[in-house]
């Protein structure tokens, strides 16, 4: 797995935990968001570092708990804990997080209200917006729709 792929997994985990219980998982969410950025900025692939050192010691933001998740991802391609939490969220939520101005709670609301599907969530949301259906939602307006 590349740094980008692992970072994406941590971003999805943070999003899933926000939906699950943002207050309960506050510190984990922040840690996962931070490690995602650290991995994206790392000049070397974490897989290479682990292969060389058999450890990820010394990388900012990677403590023992996060290290074990990364090692599990590198060695098996999966993380049971991450897959559990991410699997509790409709997969259509995640592509919407790449749209500027849409956070996890808005993405979840759009998916729930409009029945968006993962493979076409962004395109479907664009059609919904062009049809003028977002501005009428509570907490949204014409600016949000744009």
Buried (B, 14 or more C-beta within 10 A) or exposed (E): BEBEEBBBBBBBBBBBBBBEEEEEBEEBBEBBBBBBEBBBEBEEBBBEBBEEEEEBEEBEBBEEEBBEBBBBBBEEEEBEEBEEBBEEBBBBBBBBBEBEEBEBBBBBBBBEEBEBBEEEBBEBBEEBBEEEBBEEBEEBEEEBBE
